[in-house]
Amino acid sequence: MASGNSIGDESSSPNDSAERDQIQHIQEELCGKEKELDCNVELKGSEQEEKSRDYMHNIKDTVQNEFLDQIRYFCSDNTFNEEQTQVVLNVSHAIWNATLSTPFNNLPEVIDLLHTHLLKSCVHRPPWTEAILTYADAKLVLNYFLETFFVHFKMYKLSCTRQADLKLDISYAEDTSMQFLRPTTQKNSSESEQTTTQLTST
């Protein structure tokens, strides 16, 4: 009987080892597939980020080029010379960069910047500033920006800047103010008891 049991054990051990090897092979294949899936997900995520970044960059370039083309048309319609056109384009670049510097509303700051640049281009103080534009020209430029660019200011801000998501975590601290009041209340209650006892005794 013992010999039969030993023969049965010897005959079952190769099958068990083969099953273990097969299970280990399947587990290794599954781990390899999981790693491939993780790599594919990471690649897809990076590709999507690159595509969104390129798409955002293309939108900014398209809108900016259209904006500068309209400025050139405005200068040609008002018979500005080359120097005056270049000054207006420099002012437009400064206004554009200030607008896209933050996704938050900075309309008053951008308008102040426009006023500053236009005043500098009207005052003749070499070597700091040169009077390339007249006050009438500066007024035309200011009215043009107020009637066109600043009317669509929020649209430029929304389409050409990245939106910021605010994540706010609120944690409530334990109110320890009552801990300082408890001993005083107990003391006051004991004092009131003493006074009542004195009054009753008298």
C-alpha positions in Angstrom: 0.0 0.0 0.0 2.8 2.4 0.8 4.5 1.7 -2.5 1.2 2.4 -4.3 0.9 5.7 -2.6 4.5 6.7 -3.4 3.9 5.8 -7.0 0.7 7.9 -7.1 2.5 10.9 -5.5 5.4 10.6 -8.0 2.9 10.4 -11.0 1.0 13.6 -9.7 4.0 15.8 -9.1 4.9 16.4 -12.8 1.3 17.4 -13.6 1.4 19.8 -10.7 4.6 21.4 -11.8 3.3 21.7 -15.3 0.2 23.4 -14.1 2.3 25.8 -11.9 4.4 26.7 -14.9 1.4 27.3 -17.0 -0.2 29.5 -14.4 3.0 31.4 -14.0 3.3 31.9 -17.7 -0.3 33.2 -17.9 0.4 35.6 -15.0 3.5 36.9 -16.8 1.5 37.4 -20.0 -1.2 39.3 -18.1 1.4 41.5 -16.4 3.0 42.2 -19.7 -0.4 43.2 -21.2 -1.2 45.4 -18.3 2.2 47.2 -18.7 1.5 47.6 -22.4 -2.0 49.0 -21.7 -0.5 51.5 -19.1 2.1 52.6 -21.7 -0.6 53.0 -24.3 -2.7 55.1 -21.9 0.3 57.3 -21.1 1.1 57.7 -24.7 -2.5 58.6 -25.6 -2.6 61.1 -22.7 0.6 62.8 -23.8 -0.6 62.8 -27.5 -3.9 64.4 -26.5 -2.0 67.0 -24.4 0.3 67.8 -27.4 -2.7 68.0 -29.8 -4.6 70.3 -27.4 -1.5 72.4 -27.0 -0.9 72.6 -30.8 -4.6 73.4 -31.3 -4.5 76.2 -28.7 -1.3 77.6 -30.3 -2.9 77.5 -33.8 -6.0 79.3 -32.5 -3.8 82.0 -30.9 -1.8 82.5 -34.0 -4.9 82.7 -36.2 -6.7 85.2 -34.0 -3.6 87.3 -33.6 -2.9 87.5 -37.3 -6.5 88.5 -38.0 -6.2 91.1 -35.3 -3.0 92.6 -36.7 -4.4 92.5 -40.3 -7.4 94.6 -39.1 -4.9 97.1 -37.5 -3.1 97.4 -40.8 -6.3 98.0 -42.7 -7.2 100.7 -40.1 -3.9 102.4 -40.6 -4.2 102.3 -44.4 -7.7 103.7 -44.3 -6.5 106.6 -42.2 -3.5 107.3 -44.4 -0.9 106.6 -41.7 2.7 106.6 -42.9 5.1 103.7 -42.3 6.4 105.0 -39.0 2.9 105.7 -37.7 1.7 102.2 -38.8 4.7 100.6 -37.0 3.9 102.5 -33.8 0.3 101.4 -33.9 1.4 97.8 -34.5 3.8 98.0 -31.6 1.0 99.3 -29.4 -1.2 96.4 -30.6 1.4 93.8 -29.8 1.8 95.3 -26.2 -2.0 95.2 -25.8 -2.3 91.7 -27.1 0.5 90.3 -24.8 -1.0 92.1 -21.8 -4.4 90.6 -22.6 -3.2 87.1 -22.8 -0.8 87.3 -19.9 -3.5 86.0 -17.5 -6.8 84.2 -17.8 -8.4 86.6 -15.3 -10.0 89.9 -16.0 -7.4 92.6 -16.4 -9.4 95.0 -18.6 -8.6 98.2 -16.6 -4.9 97.5 -16.6 -4.9 96.9 -20.4 -6.8 100.2 -21.0 -4.3 102.0 -18.8 -1.5 100.4 -20.8 -3.1 101.6 -24.1 -3.4 105.2 -22.8 0.3 105.1 -21.7 1.6 103.9 -25.0 -0.5 106.4 -27.0 0.6 109.3 -24.8 4.3 108.3 -25.2 3.9 108.2 -29.0 2.4 111.8 -28.9 5.0 113.5 -26.7 8.3 114.6 -28.2 11.0 114.0 -25.5 14.0 112.5 -27.2 15.7 110.1 -26.6 12.8 108.7 -24.4 9.8 109.4 -26.7 9.2 110.8 -30.1 6.0 112.5 -31.3 5.2 110.2 -34.2 1.5 110.4 -33.7 -0.6 113.5 -33.3 -3.2 113.8 -30.6 -5.9 113.5 -33.3 -4.2 110.2 -34.6 -4.0 108.9 -31.0 -7.6 109.7 -30.5 -8.5 107.8 -33.6 -6.5 104.8 -32.5 -8.0 104.9 -29.0 -11.6 105.0 -30.4 -10.8 102.1 -32.8 -9.6 99.9 -29.9 -12.5 100.8 -27.7 -15.0 100.1 -30.5 -13.4 96.8 -31.7 -10.9 95.1 -29.5 -12.3 95.9 -26.1 -15.8 95.1 -27.2 -14.6 91.5 -27.8 -12.2 91.5 -24.9 -13.8 88.5 -23.2 -13.9 86.6 -26.4 -10.1 87.0 -26.9 -9.6 86.1 -23.3 -11.7 83.0 -23.5 -10.4 81.7 -26.8 -6.7 82.4 -26.5 -5.9 81.8 -22.8 -6.0 78.6 -20.7 -8.8 78.4 -18.2 -7.8 78.1 -14.5 -9.6 75.6 -12.3 -9.8 76.6 -8.7 -9.7 73.6 -6.2 -10.6 74.7 -2.7 -10.2 72.4 0.3 -11.9 73.5 3.5 -11.0 72.1 6.8 -12.8 73.0 10.1 -10.6 73.4 13.1 -11.9 72.4 16.5 -13.4 75.3 18.4 -11.3 75.6 21.6 -12.8 78.9 22.8 -15.2 77.1 25.1 -12.4 75.3 26.9 -11.2 78.5 28.3 -14.6 79.5 29.4 -15.5 76.3 31.3 -13.2 76.8 34.3 -14.4 80.4 34.7 -18.0 79.3 34.6 -17.4 76.6 37.2 -15.6 79.1 39.3 -18.4 81.6 39.0 -20.9 79.0 39.8 -19.0 78.0 43.0 -18.7 81.6 44.0 -22.4 82.1 43.5 -23.1 79.0 45.6 -20.9 80.4 48.4 -22.7 83.8 48.3 -26.1 82.1 48.4 -25.0 80.0 51.4 -23.7 83.1 53.2 -27.0 84.9 52.6 -29.0 82.0 53.9 -26.8 81.7 57.0 -27.3 85.4 57.8 
